[in-house]
Amino acid sequence: MASDEDYAKKQASQNRQSRKFKVFMVALIIVVNVLAVYIFASGPSRLDLNQISSYTQRLSLPLPCDTAPLISDLNLTRAQLYSTHSRIAELHQHLNSANALIESLLTQLIRLNEQQQRSSDGSNYRTDLFSATNLPEELRLAIGPHKLPLGHSPRVGSDVVLPPVGAACLMFREELAQYMSYQVGAECPVDDALSQMLMVKGCEPLPRRRCHPKTPASFAEPIPFPQSLWTTPPDNSIAWDAYQCKSYQCLIDRRQKPGIFDCKDCFHLEGREKHRWTFDNGNIDFGIDQVLATRPPGTIRIGLDIGGGSGTFAARMRERNVTIVTTTMNYDGPFNNFIASRGLISMHMTVAQRLPFFENTLDIVHSMHVLSNWIPDRMLEFTLYDIYRVLRPGGLLWLDHFFCLGPQLNGTYVPMIDGVGFKKVRWNVGRKVDRGGNEWYFSALLEKPRS
């Protein structure tokens, strides 16, 4: 392929530049050593040996008895020797300083050479991936380095820009190649299962694509707000190709059928969803009004719901003039479309993704069931630190029905939460009774300290 030939040419060019740089380094070292030899060779001339030689030539034997002039001359010579030694010591100091400066310059030159090599070919960016010969050209274009039209950018620190993709994308070449196989400008393949599989494996964000998602046939206009908050959207608001159910009524009815589904009754807005977070039982079921009452009125304005299902938490908060962004995946149903149809903001992302908000900006972060013991401990700790990052001072983290085993509660999660630095505003623990055993839920309202 042409891109492989370009890659080989870039490698050869890089090797030539590397050889030139090594020759330059050797020449610089030779110059430094010649300079040192010159300094030491010129040092003895400062001893003023001509005066000593002329004096010895004027001496006559036998020596006169009066040795005072001789002693005086010897003392003078000794003083000159002491002075010359002092000058040599100063030269040593200057030479050491020069050596340190040269070493610093050499280090800077090495770094500059490395930066130039990185900018010339993307620093072998994703070399392992590009070395494969069976990758679609569209994938190479999507994730490969692109030259900046205006040249080197101080903000980027390079003359190329690298489109971001998840690090784990490079571990799944075949799946990634399949995802990036399509006709440019045409309709995208219906590959929701493939894209979500890549995301949960760590390939997040996915590369961008140059194709059009399938448009629902006879797309219906959205239901006006606020009626949309509690009205099931029309079926022609989404494309159903990726799902087993082909209508919202099918999703609603499955709550009465056997089987395991993600959020089995979330689409039934007239059922349990209608009453979520509307009351507080004083235990692990917190009410929204009781949580908002812990802050001065009107100071909870914007927030995030991690793994928010069909968006009911955001709907309840919207009724109280609080804007909530909901993250969710489309497991077993069109959750993101459903949330958007309700007039709310959804984001298709996994719990492992770094939160796309700046630090100290959100008033509240909520998560129900999603943040639990199924997440590896260190991964969960990173997630809690990320939540701490985006919360403003005085902001709230609401852990809603966090599931764990008995020993994990005080042995793992209490020390982890305390270690992150949250302050407990409310903390309730309750046993999970439907299956028996030493299984527990805890709900916690945690504050990011103000100082």
Buried (B, 14 or more C-beta within 10 A) or exposed (E): EEBBEEBEEBEEEBEEBEEEBEEEBEEEEEEBEEEEEEBEEEBEEEBEEEEBEEBEEEEEEEEEEEEEEEEEEEEEBEEBEEEBEEEBEEBEEEBEEBEEEBEEEBEEBEEEBEBBBBBBBBBBBBEEBBEEEEBBEBBBBBBBBEEBEEEEEEEEEBBBEBEEBBEBBBBBBEBBBBBBEBEEEEEBBEBBEBBBBBBBBBBBBBBEBBBEEBEBEEEEEBBEEEEBBBBBBBBEBBBBEBBEBEBBEBBBEBBEEEEEBBBBBBBBBEEEBEEBBEEBEEEBBBBBEBBBEEBEEEEBEBBBBBBBBBBBBBBBBBEEEBEBBBBBBBEBBBBBBBBBBBBBBBBBBBBBBEBEBEEEBBBBBBBBBBBBBEBEEEEBBBBBEBBBBBBBEBBBBBBBBBBBBEEBBEEBBBEBBEEBEBEEBBBBBBEBEEEEEEBBBBBBBBBBEEE
